[in-house]
């Protein structure tokens, strides 16, 4: 019986760690998307300013 309990405890621990790693991966993906959108917003600001500069010349 002891070996059965040990095996079941090991598999349950593996499942828990897998779930937490999935959550971490999802949060990393969310952070990457946020950074991407922020970069796009920043680039749009500069793009608009460059258009005005080109019109002056």
Residue pairs with C-beta under 8 A, 6 or more apart in sequence:
none
